[in-house]
Amino acid sequence: MNKKVHSIASLLATLTIATFFLSTITVELFGSHEAIARVKHLIVIPGLFILVPAIAAAGGTGRFLSKSRQGKLVDAKKKRMPFIAANGLLILIPCAIVLNAWASGERFDGMFYLVQGIELLAGAVNLTLMSLNIRDGLKLAGKKQPSV
């Protein structure tokens, strides 16, 4: 059961961040300020209410599952998790909240785009780390053959 919850939560968290990332880039390139504000709002509500529990469930079940496992892949996943969590709590969530507030107030200035750049960079880092954890998790589960 924990393996299934872990898999679903991990995939949901990764897909949620990917959706935020792609939505942001798409609306910045092709959308109006009104569309940008709408995307920023959706990222906060309901987005964060989906993402935060998914990451917590993935982390909690991953910690539980890793108690009975050892090895390089488990160690690598354990080392990535604090960076994923810190990046999310200290950068991504505050950026999302600030950008939502600024966008709803039609504040599309240099600071908005600086924070937006920071958010995109942090999102790309988390997507990369989370994807590596999924890859290693698949290897641990025997669903992906190790590369030669």
Secondary structure, 3 states (H helix, E strand, C coil): CHHHHHHHHHHHHHHHHHHHHHHHHHHHHHCCHHHHHHHHHHHHHHHHHHHHHHHHHHHHHHHHHHCCCCCHHHHHHHHHHHHHHHHHHHHHHHHHHHHHHHHHCCCCCHHHHHHHHHHHHHHHHHHHHHHHHHHHHHHHCCCCCCCC
